[in-house]
Amino acid sequence: MTRWLSILLIAAVRFYQRGISPLLGPNCRFTPTCSQYMIEAIQKYGAIRGLIKGTRRICRCHPFQPGGYDPP
């Protein structure tokens, strides 16, 4: 079950990367980008824990955060 959830979540992030992100331009302050971080976190930690880690990362990505290198 969680394998299918992981596949679905990664597909949603890939859709964002290829379909929506190019229209918005580069905004992420981190390396890897927040969407790539989400994919790597899901692959490394599984669907639920990876989604939580990815969501926390997205919440940290704002103009008052210096950013930088932050691997999952």
N, C-alpha and C positions, 0 to 999 in steps of 0.2 A: 504493500500500500504506500509506504513512504517513498519507495523508488519511483512510483508513478507521480507522486506529488512533487518530488525533486525534478523530474523531467518536465512537468507542467510549469513549475516555477521558473526553471531555466529557460524554457521556451518563451515565457512572458517577458523575461528580462532581455532575451535576444531580440524579441519584437521591439521592445523599447529602444535597444541599442541601434537597430537597423532602420526603424521606421519613425521614431519620435525624436531621439537624441540629435540626429543631423539637422533637424529643423530648429532646435533650441540653441545649438552651438556649444562649444566647450565651456562648462561651468564648474566642473568638479575641481576642488582644491587638493585632492589626494591622488596618490599613485599607489596602486592601481585605481582607476575610476570607481565610483561607488557602484555602478552597475556590474563591473567586472569583479569587484570585491564580493558582491552578492552571489554571483555565480560560483566563485572560488569557495566561499563560505558554505554554500549548499553542498558542493561536491565534497568538501572536507569534513563537515560536521553533520550532514544530513539535512532534510527539508526543514524541520521545525527549528532546530538550533541555528542553522544557517540563515533562515529567514529572520530570526531574532537579531543575530549579529549584524546582518545586512541592514535591517531597519535602524538599529542603533547607529550604524555608520552614516546612513543618510541623514539622520537627525543631527549629527555632528558637522555636516557639510553646510556651512553657512559663512557669510562674509566676515564674521568675527573670529573664525577658526583659522589658524595659520596654514593648516593642511600639512602636506609632506608625504613621505613614504609611510604607509600603514598597511602591512600585509594582513590577511585574515588569520 
